[in-house]
Structures are given as C-alpha cells and as structure tokens.
Amino acid sequence: MRYFMYTLILGFALSFNSCAKRVVVAQPTTVTVVKQLPRSYKVVRIKGKRYYFFNGKHYKKTRKGYVIVRV
C-alpha cells in the first residue's frame, strides 16, 4: 500500500513538470511587398543566396514581388 501511495504521489508531482518547452516564433506584423524594384538596385550574394539591395535595404524575390528582409 505504501509503494502504491508513493507511486501515485510521484506520478502526480511529475505530471506538472514537463521536459517539453513551448517555442513561440514571433511573426512580423506587416510584410511590405514591392511589385517592381527601381532600376538602380544591386544584386548581392550572401551565404550563397541572392538578394537585391536598394536604398539601404535588402529584398528577396517572391512570387508576388519583392519583400524586405533582414540579412
């Protein structure tokens, strides 16, 4: 009987202490899509990926246009 009680108490106590942690990734609130870049943009490669640089910002090409990204 004592073993059963210890097992029950230990199981109850461990049920509130989980090893799994919840990871929350914050999504950007707004995404700016540019349909066409100005003529004076520069193509740059960073870590093997192609980005477009204009006016101090990096852009990445998507199906809907170009979005501003942080590099």
CORKACOR-V605056 format. One line per field, one symbol per residue. burial: I if it has 24 or more other ideal C-beta (glycine too) atoms within 12 Angstrom, else O. A space follows every 50 residues. Layout:
burial->???
This chain:
burial->OOOOOOOOOOOOOOOOOOOOOOOOOOOOOOOOOOOOIOOOOOOOOOOOOO IIOOOOOIIIOOOOOIOIOOO
